[in-house]
Amino acid sequence: MKDRLNALAWLAAAGLLEIKLALRLDQKGNYTRGIFHEKAGIFTDGAGSHVAFSGSSNETAGGLVENFESIKAFCSWKDAEGRVQEEVDNFEALWNNSTPGLRVMEFSRAGRDLLERYRDPEQPPPGLPKHRAEEPVPASEFRPPAGFDLRPYQADAIRAWSKAGGKGIFAMATGSGKTLTALTLASKVAEKNRSFVLIIVCPFINLCRQWLREIAAFGVNPVAAFEGRDRWQTLMEEGYQRVSVGLSPIHAIVTTNATFMGESFQARLQSRVASGAFHHLLIADEVHNLGAPGIKETLPDGITMRLGLSATPDRHFDPVGTKAVLDYFGGEVFTYTLDQAIADGRLCPYRYYPVVVELTEPEAEAYAEISSKLAKIMPGADRSEEIGRVR
């Protein structure tokens, strides 16, 4: 038993094993006494071929010797009926917490700590050298990646935000490193505040994915709160719970403007902010978008630490929306223009040649039709997936 637990712990510590827990739910969404007892799996090689299995057999004395058990296996290269793809789809739904009657959650930090007790540092399982096992980076170690150093103007921006009382907008040229500056700032705030919650809001899903990649390099695995409430609601709640009981000192959420303004997200956020038990930092990418009607009203007053990012904070032909953004986020506390970035060698020089193109009559009609459809979508709540896919 010790050898098996040691092997399991080594795989987890080496980053070769991900573990999730599946709990049974009744029709009302409450936990039941039943257990998740399915045995299924998929093996995939480098060429994308699959072998899938499903059955009742398990590695117990009863399962191997005494019971009457069965197991079925299928291979994708001999599968005209599509049984392998069905197993793959079922597993993906299960892993992503989309299977009715179950709640699937991450293996908690407490569980990983428990598993780590059984790892013998001197006895890795065969085929796994000692140096492959690395301690997982705990959530408390929210820090810049090794070898990363702030540029002088980025450090100046962070100091300006701090002097302004933890509010402000960075009006920095595109490509000058707003994202890394903001994440470094957030990591410094996390060092000084327990029960820290970081919320990053972006106008589009593609920007959210960029933030997910960047923050992963800082040692944080955030909740991706977009593309369907069923995928993020539970994770968002669990993150707050882990912070509240001290299992994790940081909870990070990356979301779209549309999901952020939706009733489901707002209800959860406002209740947590009102409790006063957490230190929230709100980072808004392309912050000028938050001045639009319907969005600016959802900005929570209870979040006192606020950072806006934009190369152009002013909203075109919308002084009211611009004022709302500047008032909430505290105005521009640091500016780094395109001319400055080019002069400092941070961006390459370029020439800009505007080409004016007039729409044909059919193009103008199509533009008007699409604009009308967008107008109907934009005010809606929790429509981030549809909005993010408009091109």
C-alpha positions in Angstrom: 0.0 0.0 0.0 2.9 2.4 0.8 4.5 1.7 -2.6 1.2 2.5 -4.4 0.6 5.7 -2.4 4.3 6.7 -3.0 3.9 6.2 -6.8 0.6 8.2 -6.8 2.2 11.0 -4.8 5.3 11.1 -7.0 3.1 11.4 -10.2 1.2 14.3 -8.6 4.3 16.1 -7.4 6.0 15.7 -10.9 3.0 17.3 -12.6 2.2 14.1 -14.4 -1.1 13.5 -12.7 -4.2 15.7 -12.3 -6.9 14.7 -9.9 -10.5 15.8 -9.6 -13.2 14.6 -7.3 -16.8 13.6 -8.4 -19.6 13.9 -5.9 -23.2 12.7 -6.5 -26.1 15.2 -6.5 -29.8 14.8 -6.2 -32.4 16.4 -8.4 -32.2 19.6 -6.3 -28.5 19.9 -6.6 -27.7 18.7 -3.1 -25.1 16.1 -2.2 -26.3 12.5 -1.8 -24.9 9.4 -0.1 -24.3 7.7 -3.4 -20.8 7.5 -4.9 -19.3 8.0 -8.3 -18.5 4.4 -9.2 -17.9 4.5 -13.0 -14.7 2.9 -14.4 -13.8 4.5 -17.7 -10.7 5.9 -19.4 -9.0 7.0 -22.6 -5.4 6.5 -23.7 -4.1 8.7 -26.5 -0.8 8.6 -28.4 1.1 11.2 -30.2 -0.7 10.6 -33.5 -4.1 11.2 -31.9 -5.2 7.6 -31.9 -7.3 6.5 -28.9 -8.1 3.4 -26.9 -11.1 3.7 -24.6 -12.4 1.3 -22.0 -15.5 1.1 -19.8 -16.6 -1.5 -17.4 -17.0 -2.7 -13.8 -13.6 -4.4 -13.2 -11.3 -3.0 -10.5 -8.1 -3.9 -8.8 -9.4 -5.4 -5.6 -9.4 -9.0 -4.4 -13.1 -9.2 -5.1 -12.9 -7.6 -8.5 -9.9 -9.7 -9.7 -10.7 -13.1 -8.0 -14.1 -13.4 -6.5 -16.6 -11.2 -8.4 -18.1 -11.6 -11.9 -16.8 -8.4 -13.6 -16.5 -7.2 -17.2 -14.7 -4.5 -19.1 -14.9 -3.4 -22.7 -12.2 -1.7 -24.8 -12.4 0.0 -28.1 -9.8 1.5 -30.5 -10.3 4.5 -32.7 -8.8 2.9 -35.8 -11.5 0.1 -35.8 -14.5 2.0 -34.7 -17.1 2.6 -37.4 -19.8 3.0 -34.7 -18.0 5.9 -33.1 -17.9 4.3 -29.6 -14.4 5.7 -28.8 -15.6 9.3 -29.6 -18.6 8.8 -27.4 -16.3 7.8 -24.5 -14.1 10.8 -25.2 -17.1 13.2 -25.2 -18.4 11.6 -22.0 -15.1 12.0 -20.2 -14.6 15.6 -21.4 -18.1 16.4 -20.1 -17.3 14.7 -16.8 -13.9 16.4 -16.4 -15.4 19.9 -17.2 -18.2 19.4 -14.6 -20.9 19.2 -17.3 -22.3 15.7 -16.4 -25.8 15.8 -14.9 -26.1 14.4 -11.4 -22.4 15.1 -10.5 -20.3 17.9 -9.2 -16.7 17.7 -10.2 -14.2 19.8 -8.4 -10.4 20.3 -8.2 -8.4 18.1 -5.8 -8.0 20.6 -3.0 -4.7 21.9 -1.5 -5.5 19.9 1.6 -5.8 16.7 -0.4 -2.5 17.4 -2.2 -0.9 18.0 1.2 -2.3 14.7 2.5 -1.0 12.8 -0.6 2.4 14.4 -0.2 2.8 12.7 3.2 3.1 9.4 1.4 5.8 10.4 -1.1 9.2 9.0 -0.3 11.7 11.5 -1.7 14.3 8.8 -2.1 12.1 6.2 -3.8 10.6 7.4 -7.0 8.7 4.7 -9.0 10.5 3.0 -11.9 11.0 5.3 -14.9 10.6 8.5 -12.9 14.0 10.1 -11.9 14.2 12.0 -8.7 14.8 15.4 -10.3 11.4 15.0 -12.2 9.5 15.6 -9.0 8.9 19.2 -8.1 7.0 20.7 -5.3 3.8 22.2 -6.6 3.9 26.0 -6.4 1.4 26.9 -3.7 -1.1 29.7 -4.4 0.6 31.9 -1.9 3.6 32.1 -4.2 2.0 34.5 -6.6 5.1 36.0 -8.1 6.7 37.1 -11.4 8.4 34.3 -13.3 12.1 33.6 -12.8 14.3 36.0 -14.7 11.6 38.7 -15.2 12.5 42.2 -14.2 10.4 45.3 -14.5 11.5 48.0 -16.8 12.0 51.4 -15.2 8.7 52.9 -16.5 6.8 49.8 -15.4 8.2 50.2 -11.8 7.2 53.9 -12.0 3.7 53.0 -13.0 3.3 50.7 -9.9 4.7 53.4 -7.6 2.2 55.9 -9.1 -0.7 53.6 -8.5 0.4 53.0 -4.9 0.8 56.7 -4.2 -2.7 57.3 -5.6 -4.1 55.1 -2.9 -4.6 51.9 -4.9 -6.6 53.3 -7.7 -5.8 54.6 -11.2 -5.4 53.9 -14.9 -2.3 53.0 -16.8 -2.5 54.8 -20.2 0.3 52.8 -21.8 1.0 52.2 -25.5 0.0 48.8 -26.9 3.0 46.4 -26.6 4.6 48.2 -23.7 3.8 45.5 -21.2 0.6 46.6 -19.5 -0.3 43.0 -18.6 3.0 42.1 -17.0 3.0 45.4 -15.1 -0.5 44.8 -13.8 0.3 41.2 -12.7 3.4 42.3 -10.9 1.4 45.0 -9.2 -1.2 42.4 -8.2 1.5 40.0 -6.8 2.8 42.8 -4.6 -0.7 43.5 -3.3 -1.1 39.8 -2.6 2.0 39.8 -0.4 0.4 42.3 1.9 -3.2 41.2 2.0 -4.6 37.8 3.2 -7.7 36.4 1.6 -6.8 38.1 -1.6 -9.2 38.0 -4.6 -8.0 39.2 -8.0 -10.7 39.8 -10.7 -9.5 40.5 -14.2 -12.2 41.8 -16.7 -11.7 41.9 -20.4 -14.0 42.9 -23.3 -13.4 39.7 -25.4 -12.7 36.0 -24.8 -9.5 36.1 -26.8 -8.1 38.7 -24.4 -9.2 36.5 -21.5 -7.2 33.6 -22.9 -4.1 35.8 -23.1 -4.5 36.8 -19.5 -4.9 33.1 -18.5 -1.6 32.3 -20.2 0.2 35.3 -18.6 -1.0 34.7 -15.1 -0.1 31.0 -15.2 3.5 32.1 -15.5 3.0 33.9 -12.2 2.1 30.6 -10.5 -1.7 31.1 -10.4 -4.4 29.0 -11.9 -7.4 31.3 -12.2 -11.1 30.5 -12.7 -12.0 31.2 -16.4 -15.5 32.7 -15.9 -16.8 32.7 -19.4 -18.3 30.4 -22.0 -21.2 29.1 -19.9 -22.2 29.5 -16.2 -22.1 25.7 -15.5 -18.4 25.7 -16.1 -17.4 28.5 -13.8 -20.0 29.1 -11.1 -18.9 26.1 -8.9 -15.2 26.9 -9.3 -15.8 30.5 -8.4 -17.6 29.5 -5.2 -15.1 26.9 -4.3 -12.3 29.5 -4.7 -13.9 31.8 -2.3 -14.4 29.0 0.2 -10.8 28.0 0.0 -9.7 31.5 0.7 -12.2 31.9 3.5 -10.9 28.8 5.4 -7.2 29.5 4.7 -6.6 26.7 2.3 -5.5 29.3 -0.3 -4.6 32.9 0.3 -5.4 34.0 -3.3 -8.4 33.5 -5.6 -8.1 34.7 -9.2 -10.9 35.1 -11.7 -10.6 36.1 -15.4 -13.9 37.1 -17.0 -15.4 39.0 -19.9 -17.3 42.3 -19.5 -20.5 40.6 -20.5 -20.2 37.8 -17.9 -19.1 40.4 -15.3 -22.2 42.5 -15.8 -24.5 39.4 -15.7 -26.8 38.7 -12.8 -25.2 35.4 -11.9 -21.7 36.8 -11.6 -22.8 40.1 -9.9 -24.9 38.2 -7.3 -21.9 36.1 -6.2 -19.4 39.0 -6.4 -21.6 41.6 -4.6 -22.3 39.2 -1.7 -18.6 38.5 -1.2 -17.7 42.1 -1.4 -20.4 43.1 1.1 -19.1 40.5 3.6 -15.9 42.4 4.0 -14.0 39.1 4.5 -11.9 39.5 1.3 -9.4 42.0 -0.2 -10.5 42.4 -3.8 -8.4 44.0 -6.6 -10.3 44.7 -9.9 -8.1 44.9 -13.0 -10.0 46.1 -16.2 -8.2 45.5 -19.5 -9.3 48.0 -22.3 -10.9 49.9 -19.4 -12.6 52.4 -21.7 -15.1 49.7 -22.6 -16.5 49.8 -19.0 -18.0 53.2 -19.7 -20.7 51.7 -21.9 -24.3 51.9 -20.7 -25.3 48.9 -18.6 -21.7 48.0 -17.7 -20.6 51.1 -15.6 -23.6 50.5 -13.3 -22.3 47.1 -12.3 -18.9 48.3 -11.1 -18.9 47.5 -7.3 -18.3 50.4 -5.0 -17.1 48.0 -2.3 -14.0 47.1 -4.3 -11.5 49.8 -3.2 -8.4 48.6 -5.1 -8.9 49.3 -8.8 -6.6 49.3 -11.8 -7.6 50.2 -15.4 -5.5 49.5 -18.5 -5.8 51.1 -21.9 -3.7 52.7 -24.6 -6.6 55.1 -25.1 -8.7 55.6 -21.9 -11.0 58.2 -23.5 -14.2 57.0 -25.1 -14.8 58.5 -28.5 -17.7 60.9 -28.6 -18.8 59.7 -25.1 -17.7 62.3 -22.5 -20.3 60.9 -20.0 -18.9 57.3 -20.3 -15.3 58.6 -20.2 -16.0 60.5 -17.0 -17.7 57.4 -15.4 -14.6 55.3 -16.1 -12.1 58.0 -14.8 -14.2 58.7 -11.7 -14.4 55.0 -10.8 -10.8 54.0 -11.5 -9.3 57.2 -10.2 -8.1 58.9 -13.4 -4.8 58.4 -15.3 -2.0 57.9 -12.7 0.6 56.9 -15.3 1.1 57.6 -19.0 3.5 56.0 -21.4 2.9 57.1 -24.9 3.7 55.5 -28.2 6.3 58.2 -28.9 8.0 57.5 -25.5 8.0 53.7 -26.2 9.6 54.2 -29.6 12.1 56.7 -28.3 13.1 54.3 -25.5 13.5 51.4 -28.0 10.6 49.4 -26.5 8.6 49.6 -29.7 9.9 49.7 -33.3 9.2 52.8 -35.4 6.6 52.5 -38.1 4.7 54.6 -40.7 1.0 54.8 -40.6 -0.9 55.2 -43.9 -4.7 55.5 -43.4 -6.7 54.2 -46.4 -10.3 55.5 -46.6 -12.7 52.9 -47.9 -16.4 53.6 -48.5 -19.0 50.9 -48.2 -21.0 49.8 -51.1 -24.8 49.8 -50.7 -25.0 46.1 -50.0 -22.1 46.3 -47.6 -23.8 49.3 -45.8 -27.0 47.2 -45.5 -25.1 44.3 -44.1 -23.3 46.5 -41.7 -26.6 48.0 -40.5 -28.1 44.5 -40.0 -25.1 43.3 -38.0 -25.1 46.4 -35.9 -28.8 45.9 -35.1 -28.1 42.3 -34.0 -25.2 43.4 -31.9 -27.3 46.1 -30.2 -29.8 43.4 -29.2 -27.0 41.1 -27.8 -24.8 43.7 -25.9 -27.4 44.7 -23.2 -28.0 41.1 -22.4 -26.5 39.4 -19.3 -24.3 36.4 -19.4 -23.9 36.3 -23.1 -20.1 36.4 -23.1 -19.7 33.3 -25.4 -21.9 34.8 -28.2 -20.3 38.3 -27.9 -16.8 37.0 -27.8 -17.3 35.1 -31.0 -18.5 38.0 -33.2 -16.0 38.8 -35.8 
